Amino acid sequence: MKKESFGQLANGTAVDIYTLTNTNGVEARITNYGGIIVSLKTPDRAGNLGDITHGFEKIEDYQAGHPFFGSLVGRYGNRIGQARFSLNGVTYELAANNGRNHLHGGKVGFDKKVWQAEGSTTAEGPVLVLTTSSADGEESYPGNLSVKVTYSLLESNALRIDYLATSDKDTIVNLTNHAYFNLAGEGTILDHEIMINADRFTPVDNELIPTGELRPVNGTPFDFTTPHRIGERIDAEDEQIRFGKGYDHNFVLNHGGGKSGLAARAYDPKSGRVLEVETTEPGVQFYTANFLTGDLKGKGGRIYERRSGFCLETQHFPDSPNKPQFPSTVLRQGEEYRTTTLFRFSTR
């Protein structure tokens, strides 16, 4: 575990970056600005380390605006339709920062907070604990929310993320990490193969808000119950593909959430890298960076083009506060929100 300065924000607030390394050489660099995974280096099949996530080398580039590269997202990851929800008979009007809808916590979400950070080393490996608070009414959400996110880089070559939150009022919470992966380190992800452990997904309308249906993936471009190339059906003649401009959909995981289970497995034939995602969450958003435009230059001068990365955002379903048939995202006063996601790295 190594702590270094990562510069300062425009308002003068100092920001740090922490380097977590295990004995196999796997390395995660995480800043307390937004809890962002700045880089993640894992070996390819020849043992060569390579950075497999999108990001920037300077804090100024993150502050200039970016599509949530590697960020912790909250209070509510993903979309809330028409930027409003009702709880206990009260309607809360949120920021409409994605057309008419609310996205990833609003205008100043958890991705823009400077978190308190504490690093340590355990028998399992290096650990970074990040904490923050969100005041009652911040971004129009109810309740004073306390949040702790723990990043652990395990000797088993996995990065585990544990989320914990409590509130002094009933509220809603849906936390995730928005890492963009490219297991080859560069180029598109269209030749990556992916398996998603989901027999159903949540179709969306033309604003990417779930309709409320749980639709079987069988016979659709969304059937990843066996591995398929990401690019195989990404431009299929399909209304859902057209709405998302590719994949930008929540998958209903077969294990149902609550206990940890396999969500997805991605494989890059070129490098041999394998990413397995396990989670206690009931859903995962599979997003293929359809909205990147090539106007962002990242680490090592890389240009982040459309479909140059993919996200597997473990989560409760989008717009759950307005869909009573979906698993609830309500956090009651005095209760604890706890979820765990694990990104496991290997080769073949």
N, C-alpha and C positions, 0 to 999 in steps of 0.2 A: 504494500500500500504506500503510495507516494502522493503527497499533496503539493500543488504548485499554484501560483497565481495564474488566472486566465484573463487578467485585465480587469477593466471596470466598465460599468454601464454608463450611458450618457449622463445619468444623474449623479455619477461619482461612486456608486455602490461597488465595492470590491467583489469580484467573483473568483472562485477557485475551481481547479480541475483536479480530479483524483484518478490515479492510475492503479487499477487492480490487476495483479498478475498471479497466475497459479504456477505450480512447478512444471507444468507442461508447456509453458510459454504463452498460453492464451491470455490475452490482455484486453481489458475493458477500460476506456477512459470516459469518465462521467463528470459533468460539471454540475455545481449546485444551482446554476441558472436553469430553471425549468426541469431540473433532474435529467438533463439531456445526456443520452449515450452519444458521445462525440465520435468515438471510434470503437470498433470491436475487431480484434485480430485473432484469427484462428488458422490452423494449418490446413493446407491442401493435401491431396493424397501423397505428394512427394515430401511433405513435411515443411513446406515453405509457408511462412506466416503471411497473411494478407488481410487487409481491412475490408469487411463485408457489409458496412453500413454507410449510408449517406450522412454527410455533415460538413462542417466548416472548420477551418483552422483558427479562426479569430472570433471573439465574442461579438465584435462589431457586425459580422455577417449574420449572426443569429438575431441581433437586435434590429437589423434592417428589414427583417421579415422573411419567413420561410414556411414551408408547408408541414410544420410540426416534426421536422427531422429528429428522430430519437427522443422526442419530448415525453415527459409525464403529462397526461391529459386529465383535466377535471375542471369543475366538479363533475360534469357529466360528459364523458367521452361520446363521440358521435352526435347524431342529430336529434333535436326535439322539434316536432312539427309545429309550425306557426309560432315558434318561440314562446310557447306558454304551456303551463300544466296546472292542474288543480290538486291540492292536497288538503285533507281535512276541511273541505268546503271553501278553501281560499284559492283564488286563481293568481298565479304568479306570472308576470309578464317579463320575459327574458330578452336579452339583446338578440335582435335579428341580424346575425353576422354571416349568414349563408343564404342569400336571397331572403325569403320570408321566414326562414328557419334559424334555429339556434344550433351552433356547432362547437363542440369541444370546449365547453365551459364559458364561452362568450368572448368579449373583447380583450379582457385581461384574465386569462385562465391560468391554471397551474403551470403551464408551459412558460409563462413569463415571470413567475415568482422566483425570488432568490431564497432558496431553502436553507435552513440550518443543517449543517452537515457534521457527521462524526464518523471517522474511519477507525477500523480495528482489524485485527487478524485473529481468526479462530482456527480450530482444528480442521474445519471444513474448507477454509480458505479466507481471503480478504473480504471484509464486509463494509459497506457504506450505508449509514443510516441517515436518511433525509427527513426532516420534519418541517411542517408549515401549518399555518392556521388560515381560515377563511371566515371573516366576520359575518355575523347575521346581516343579511341584506346585500352582501357583496355579490355583484353580478345578478342581483335580485333573488338569490337563493335564500331560503330561510335557515336559521340556526347558525350558531358559532361552531364551525367544523374544525376539528383537530385531525391532522393527517400525518401518518408515518409511512414512509416507503423505504424498504430495505433491499438493497442490491447485494447479492452474495455471489461471488465467483467461486464455483466449487472445483475441487480437485477432479471431479468426474467430467470436466470440460462443459459445464453448464452454467449459465447465468440465471439465477433465481431472483424473482422480484416478488416480495411480500408486501401487500397493501393492508393498512389498518386505518380506520377512521371512526370517530365518534362525534356526536352532535348533541347540543343542549336543547334542540327542538327537533321535531320530526322534519325530515328533509329527504332529498333524493341524492344518490351518489352512484357514479359509474366511472371508475378509474381504469386507465390503461396506459400502455406505453406505445408510442407511434414510430417505432424504428422502421426504417426502410432498408430491406436486405437486398444484397446482390451477392450471391455466393461465389460468383466468378470474380467479383471485385470491380468489374467494369463491363461496359456493353449493355445490351438489353437482357431482360430476364425471360425472354420468350422461349428459350430452349431449356430453362429449368423445368424439372418435373415436380409435380406436387400432388399429394394425397391429402384430402380433408375428410376427417372422420365425422361426416354429417350426411344423413339421408334426406335432410330438408334444409331449406333456406327461407329467408324472409324477403319475398319480392317487394319492390318499391314502386312508387309513382314517379312521374317525370321530374320531381324535386328530390328524389332519393329518400323519401320518407316511406317506411314500411306501410304496406296496405293492411297489415294485421294477419294476413294469411301465412300459414306454414306450408310451403309448397314442396312436394317431393322433387328431389334433384334428378330422379330417374328419367332418362330420355331427354335431358336438357344439357346445355353447355356447362351447367353447374354441377354435374356429376363427377366429383373427384374422389368417389369412394374407392376407386383404384387409380393409380398414378396416371396423370396425363401431362403432356407438355402444356405450359401456361399459354403458349401462343397457338395451340392447336385449334381452339374454338373462340379465341378472344374477340374476333370480329365476326362472329356468327350472325346470321339473320335472325335475331331474337330481340324481342322488345326490351327485355331486362338488360341485355348487353348494350343495346342502344341507349337506354336511360343512363347507364353507368359509364358509357364510353369505354367499355371493357368490364372488368370485374371491380365492383365496389359494393359488396354485398355482405350481409351478416349470414353466417351459416349456423344452424341449430345443431350443436354437438350431440353426438349419440349418447355420451355418458351423462348428459343432463345437468351437469354442474353440481356443486356441493363438494364432491370428492374429486381429487385430481385424476384427470384422464387425458389420453392422447387427443390433441386437437388437429394437428397437421404434421406432415413430414415433407420437406422440400429437398431436392437433390439437383446439383449442378453436374452434368456429365463431364464438363470440361475440367473442372478443378477436383472433382470427386467429393466436394464438401456436402455434408448432410446437415440439415437443421430440423430438429424435432421440437415441437411445441406441446407442452403439457400444461393444463390449467384446471383450476377449480370452477372457472366461469362456465355458463351455459352456452356461450356463443363466441364466435371469432369473426372479425371483419377481414375479408380477403380483398385487398386493394392493390391494383397493379400500376399505380402511379400514372394514371391516365391523364391527370391534369398538370403534370410537369411539362414545361414548354422549352427547356433548354436554355433558359435565361439565367440559371443559377450556376455559378462556378464554385465547386467545393474543394475538398482536400486534394492536394497534388495537382490542382488545376483541372480536375475532372468536371466535365459539363454534364449536368443531370438532365438527361433527355427524357421524353415521354417513355414510360415503361422500362425505365432503367433500374427500377427497384420494385419490391413487393412488400406489403405490410400484412402481418397477421396479428391484428389487434384483439386480444382476448377481452371479453366484455359481456355485460348484459345487453339485451337487444336495443337497437336504436328506437327512440320514441316510446320506450316502455311506460313512462308516466301517463301517456295518453292511450295505452293499449292494455286494458286490464287483463286480457287473456295471455299477455307475455309475463315471464317471471318478474316479480316486483323489484324495483330499484329503491324502494322506500327504506330509509334508515330511521328507525324509531329512537326517540330520546332514550338514553341509557343503554342502548344496544351497541354492538360492535359490527362494523363492516370489515370483513376479512376475506381477502382472496390471494391466491398464489398462482404465479405463472413461471414456467421454467423453459428456457431456451437451451436445448442440448445440442452440442456440436460434435460431429464425428466425420469420418471419410469412408469412402468405399471405392 
